């Protein structure tokens, strides 16, 4: 589904919509994590954000860098995703574990983690929608088809 939305609305808008879904999911979890329905609803919204992010970020990168740099951009994206996940995991572990030794973590520590995650996704939504500019006037649309047709039209590029 994210790929079809990305073709219709452009990858930056699709990434922003996914991030907003995740923001809503973490906000719901921060204010209402006492019921199964809230936790399930939050999980669905956050899962949507993850699916949209993984599906659309390569297209955002393709639109943001020159064609000859797409491999490097995807490599940097992969490394940044791994490092970011590790740092986020370490931050959550630190925030939850901080407190009185030998006592369970306070509920407020989990709520803080949910709020921070929602804030990070809100920042992604804003940056995806307004802070990123496509390369060479590309309107944020995936240019895979344009690239293929450009190569077919120019035999020197395919040789």
Secondary structure, 3 states (H helix, E strand, C coil): CHHHHHHHHCHHHHHHHHHHHHHHHHHHHHHCCCCHHHHHHHHHHHHHHHHHHHHHHHHHHHHHCCHHHHHHHHHHHHHHHHHHHHHHHHHHHHHHHCCCCCCCCCHHHHHHHHHHHHHHHHHHHHHHHHHCCCHHHCCCCCCHHHHHHHHHHCHHHHC
